[in-house]
């Protein structure tokens, strides 16, 4: 069975994701410019969780430090590009709703 110390990094990732998802929730309390619905939170949570799990997998499996850094940065870049595409339709793909 996996111990807490082995999964500490994963727990930290999940706490950070929860904190990031609280930001728009708090923003919705103070301003009407932030208008997220349940689907927005679900998509953001799925993207962040998928990226965190991917990075955790990379850090556990890949042994060379340079490869770990490059693969983790690639995962973050994919997250950023997907987030921008979903938010504003940078490339005009179907996932942007255009």
C-alpha positions in Angstrom: 0.0 0.0 0.0 1.2 3.5 -0.8 2.1 5.7 2.1 1.4 9.3 2.6 5.1 10.3 2.2 5.2 8.7 -1.2 2.0 10.6 -2.3 2.9 13.9 -0.6 3.7 15.6 -3.9 0.4 14.4 -5.4 -1.5 15.7 -2.3 0.3 19.1 -2.7 -0.8 19.2 -6.4 -4.4 18.5 -5.4 -4.4 21.2 -2.7 -2.9 23.7 -5.2 -5.7 22.8 -7.7 -8.4 23.3 -5.1 -6.9 26.7 -4.2 -6.7 27.7 -7.9 -10.4 26.7 -8.4 -11.3 28.8 -5.4 -10.0 32.0 -7.0 -12.8 32.3 -9.6 -15.3 31.3 -6.9 -14.1 34.2 -4.7 -14.1 36.5 -7.7 -17.7 35.7 -8.4 -18.6 36.9 -4.9 -17.0 40.3 -5.4 -17.6 41.1 -9.0 -20.1 40.3 -11.8 -17.3 40.1 -14.3 -16.4 36.6 -13.2 -19.3 34.4 -14.3 -18.4 30.7 -14.1 -20.9 27.9 -14.1 -20.5 24.3 -13.0 -19.3 23.2 -16.4 -16.5 25.9 -16.3 -15.3 24.6 -12.9 -15.5 21.0 -14.2 -13.5 21.7 -17.3 -10.9 23.7 -15.3 -10.7 21.0 -12.7 -10.3 18.3 -15.3 -7.5 20.2 -17.1 -5.6 21.0 -13.9 -6.0 17.5 -12.5 -5.0 15.9 -15.7 -1.9 18.0 -16.0 -1.0 17.4 -12.3 -1.4 13.6 -12.7 0.6 13.8 -15.9 3.4 15.7 -14.2 3.3 13.3 -11.3 3.6 10.3 -13.7 6.5 12.0 -15.4 8.3 12.7 -12.1 7.8 9.1 -11.0 8.8 7.3 -14.2 11.4 9.5 -16.0 14.9 9.2 -14.4 17.0 11.8 -16.2 16.5 15.2 -14.6 16.7 17.1 -17.9 14.1 14.8 -19.5 11.9 15.3 -16.4 12.1 19.1 -16.7 11.5 19.1 -20.4 8.5 16.8 -20.2 6.9 18.6 -17.3 7.4 22.0 -19.0 5.8 20.5 -22.1 2.8 19.3 -20.0 2.4 22.8 -18.6 2.7 24.3 -22.1 -0.1 22.1 -23.4 -2.2 23.1 -20.4 -1.6 26.8 -21.1 -2.4 26.5 -24.8 -5.6 24.5 -24.2 -6.7 27.0 -21.5 -6.2 29.9 -23.9 -7.9 28.1 -26.7 -11.0 27.3 -24.5 -11.0 30.8 -23.1 -10.6 33.0 -26.1 -10.4 30.8 -29.2 -6.8 31.7 -30.2 -6.8 29.2 -33.0 -10.5 29.1 -33.8 -10.9 25.3 -33.2 -14.2 23.6 -32.3 -13.2 23.3 -28.6 -13.3 27.1 -28.4 -17.0 27.1 -29.3 -16.4 28.9 -32.6 
